[in-house]
């Protein structure tokens, strides 16, 4: 019975009061690898990449026009008067994109709450955090959800190579890490700009994060020269439909290889020479990075940390690494290693992040959907706003980042609100036994038994040690 609780909470997203516990936990998890739906109905109704890029282009054009009008009016007497400011608001041209963000938050949350394959959905969230982008950069506000839905979800049960290629080509990643404005110094456009005294520069942000975060990992043997050479190979990878210059605008909104800004010549990266031309050059590098031994080690370590322990067990890391190398990065092969791993079933408890805890609390109380604004506000209050980690490294995956006193107090407040709305229909004592079969502590059982009301009992359950950890 304890294994049932582990399957529900450590592998999954928390049990549901209206669902029977799995009879065979390992078989239940394995079955989800085939039952996973990469494009559930809640996501199919959302605008896709071309429409979102078009919205962004219109917002940028609108903002430029407003800026030009503001400059033209700056000399009028009225312009000299103090103007009221509204801090933290989204500029008017971007409000439609902000609405798309809120809709994507609602869809993501709803899919996670209602899913019958919660282990598969946890894997989606893992990979979205691995390839993190953040709405701190306003240009990607409307695109962050689409990155997860169209570049990550289709490849969760495929290969790491395919996912890596899709993510690095997605407009959200290209804009977030400034790749869309990177110009090869010796490219046709770069050379002409230099002749006019208006140099267009090479941007290394995407190249650096590909090596440091997405593939090899830190201290894995690459150097600054490798970063620069990869950045040169990536020149030309940009977003069509945004540039004002016709030569760079591309045939339509979305990924576009712009040959006029690609740095010509062969590249040498990690000791290997790449003589491919154009778009194929960077793709060849990505293909090699996707199966590199350091990448296998990096991915294995992160998976072991997420599922087994904050300090990843070396033996589990080694088995995951071996499976990655043997299969060329076949992701379901790694998931099967996790399902079979005693280190996951018998390891120390992992402290739930705000996202994980909220899903577990809502699934437990039968909630299957939330309005986007409600969900966005709740995760903001809990300290883990969706798609806003603040850096390309994503959110931390260790207890020290989430277990502070203030963070726990916020969870108590949210638990009380959830209990107030759902307690009349829920017997917390019965629910506790169903959610944590064979794993409910005597202390939690006693606390629930002594509660003065059903509402208090449910609130206590939602912030119990069992619910705070997985």
Secondary structure, 3 states (H helix, E strand, C coil): CHHHHHHHHHHCCCCCCCCCCCCCHHHHHHHHHHHCCCCCHHHHCCCCHHHHHHHHHHHHHHHHHHHHHHHHCCCCHHHHCCCCCCCCCCCHHHHHHHHHHHHHHHHHHHHHHHCCCHHHHHHHHHHHHHCCCCCCCHHHCCCHHHHHHHHHHHHCCCEHHHHHHHHHHCHHHHHHCCHHHCCCCCCHHHHHHHHCCCCCCCCCHHHHHHHHHHCCCCCCCCCHHHHHHHHHHHCCEEEECCCCCHHHHCCCCEEEECHHHCCCCCEEECCEEECCCCHHHHHHHHHHHHCCHHHHHHHHHHHHHHHCCCCCCHHHHHHHHHHHHHHCCEHHHHHHHHHHCHHHHCCCCCECCHHHHHHHHHHHCCCCCCCHHHHHHHHHHCCCCCCCCCCCCCCCCCHHHCCCHHHHHHHHHHHHHHHHHHHHHCCHHHHHHHHCCCCCCHHHHHHHHHCCCHHHHHHHHHCCHHHHEC
